[in-house]
Amino acid sequence: MTRILVTNDDGIQADGIIKLEEALKRIGDVYVIAPAAEMSGASHSLTLNRPLRIRKADARHWSVDGTPTDCVTLALYEILSADERPDICVSGINFGANLGDDASYSGTVAGALEATILGVPAMAFSLDVGGDAVDFTPAAEFAEGAVRKALLEGLPHEVLLNINIPAGVIRGVRVTKHGVSAAEPVITDHVDPRGKPYYWIGKRLLKFDYEPGTDFHAIHEGYVSITPMRSDWTDVAAMSTLSGWNR
């Protein structure tokens, strides 16, 4: 029987992960191990400065008071037995796309990245949203088909697939590279009831790179974007440029 590990960064109660689990149950045994609360923007962070707590809901569901990276690490080395080691890890479905630079901030992508580092093939799914009323069902159906294909054909070694699904009708699928967006931070300052200041960090998107071949262009045109990623961020071309630094 195929075994599938499911995680996310929106929290174990999020609609996206619930719909994803329902779809993937048609493939095999699904184990859901996800953050107890929303951890959007957690990136590839690992909790090292405090203990982590695991709450078991039933034989297939656990929540962790930590990041998606924590969840995958604990799933593979603490929660699941050797006989339950997953054939694939699926992260998502995220509320909102993870395109371009946003992929580096994404806890959804990071959960899949951690799985590949630990030797488990992985895919991350995100849904571009056009409003508050979001139906994850079409995205979950697409994810089911994509996971079946990955299990049948395999994935490149140590490569995860960052998959973004457009809102509305899906016109097709494109394998893409990450595009570039221009953004600036937005910081608002407030005062709590005890008179102490606190801050919220956000960002304002200024423009997108809609160059053909990028994830932004694919989503804009109504196509699913599939971007292969890996943990090795080495810029091989720059190594030659910097050869003069060798001593």
N, C-alpha and C positions, 0 to 999 in steps of 0.2 A: 504494500500500500504506500502510495506517495505521501510524504510528510511535508507540511508547509508551515513555516514560522511566519507569523504576521505581526507587524509592529507599526507604529506611526509616530507623529509628533503632536497631533491634535488631542490626544488622550484616548483612553480605552472606551469612553462613552461616546465618542464622535460618530456621527452618521457615516462618514466615509469608511471607517474601519469596520463598522457593522455590515454595511453593504458588501464590502470586499470579502469579509469572512463568509457571508452567505453564498457568494458566487464561487469562492474557492473550495467550499465544501463539496461541490460537484466534481472536484478533481481528486481529493484525498482527505487525509486527516489534517485538520488545521489547529495549530496551537497559537493562541493570541497572547502575546506578552508585550504590553504597551505601557506608556507613562500613565500614572494615576491622574495627572492633570495636564493641561496644555503645555507643551514645551516648544512651541514654534520659535524658530530662530536660534535653537540651541546648538546648531551646527554639529560638529563632531566632538562635542565636549564629553568628557568622562568625569564623573563625580568622585573626587579624591579627598575632599576636605570635610566629609561627614559620612556617617553610616547610611546605608540604603535599606529600605524595608520593602519586602515582597508580600503582597496580599494575594492569596489563592482564592479565587471565586468558585472554581470547580476544576475538574480534571483537564480542561482545555483553556482556561482563562486565568491569567495572572496580571496584576498591575504592580508597577514599581514606582516609588516616589523619586524618580530620577529622569535622565535623558533617554532618548532612543538608543544611543550608544550603550548606556548602562543596561537597557532592556535586552539588547541582543547579546551582550557579553554575559549577563546572568543567565539568559535562556540557554546558551550553548555550554556553559561551564558550571551551572548550579541547578537550574530548574529542570531541564530536560535530561533524561537518562541517555546513555549511549544508544540504546535501542530506539529512542525517539529523535535522534539527531535528524534535522530537517534536510530534505533534498534541495530546498530552495527557500530563500527568505524574501517576503514581499512586504514592502513598506508603503503605507498610505491607507486610503486615498486621501491625499491632502486637500484641504479646503483652500484653493488658490494655486495658481501655477508656480512652478519653480524653474524659471527660465533665466538664461544668462548668468550673471553674477549671483543671482538669488540662490542658485544651487549650492554655492559655497556656504551660505548661511543656514540652509535648510536642514532641520532635524530629520525630515522624511528621507532625504537623500543620504544623510549621515547614517541612519539605521541600516540602510542597504549597504553602504560603504563598509561599515564595521563587519557585516556578515562576510563580504568578499575577503576582507583582511584575515578573517578567522576561517577561511576555507569553504564558505558556503555561497553558491551562486545567488545573485540577488537582483531585484528590480524595485524601483521606486515609482509610484504612480501619483500624479497630481492632476487636479481638475481645475481648469480655468473657469472662474465663476463670473457670471454677469449680473448677479444681484443676490438678495438675501434668500430667495426661494431656490434652493439647489437640489436637483435630483441626481443622486450618485448612481442610479441604476444603470444607465447606459455606460458610464465609465467602468463600473464593476463588471459588466458583461464584456467589455473590451479587455479588461485586465484578465478575466478568466481565459479568454482566447490567447492572449499574449503569454500567460504563464504556461498554458498547455504547449505552445510552440517552443518556449524556452526549455521545458522539460524534455520534449521530444528531440529537439535539434541541439540542445546544449548552448551555453554562452561562452564567449571567449574567456580564457583564463584570467582571473583577477579583474574582470571588467563587470561593472554594474550598468544597468540600463536606467537612465533617468527619463521616464516617460511622462509627457504632458499631454493631456487630453483637452480638446477645445470644448467650449460650451456649445450646445446646440448639435446640429447634425454633423457627423464625422464624414468628411469627404474622402479620406484615405489616410495613409501613413507615410511619413517621411523620416529617413535617418538623417540627423542634423548635427551641426556643431552648435556650441553655445554662442548666442549673439551677445551684443554689448548694449547696455542701457546706461544713460546718464542720469544720475540721481544725486540728491543732496540730503544730508541729515536734517531732520526737523526735531528740535528739542523743546519741550514745553516744561515750564517749572511751576510747581504748586507748593502749597503749604498744608501739612497734615493738621489734624485737630490739636496736636500738642505744640504747634508752632514751628515744627521742623520742616525744612524744605525737602522736596523730593522732585524727581525728574522722570519724564517719559521720553524715550528715544524712538523716533519713527523716521520715515524718509519720504521724500517727494520725488516721484519719477518725472524727469524732464523730457526725455525722448527715448525711443527704442530704435534698435538697429534692425530694419526689416530686410536686410540683404538676403537674397535667395540662398538657401542652404542652411540658414540659421533656425534655431528653435522659435524665435520670435516670428519669423516669416511664416513658418509652417502653421503655427497656432492662428496667426492673423488670417490665413487663407482657409482655415477650417480643417487642417490636417493634424493628426496625432504626431507629435514630435518625439523621436527616440534618439537620445544622445548617449553614446557609450562613454563611460567615465571610469577612472581608476585612481587608486591612492597615490600613484607616482606622479607628482606634479612637475617633474624635471622638464625644463625647457631645453631640449637637446640642441636646438639651433643656437641658443644663447651660450651654450658651453663653448662652442667654437669662437664666438665673438669675444668671450672672456678669457680666452686661452692665455693672453698676456698677463693674467693674474697669477699664473702658475710660477712657482719659485722652487 
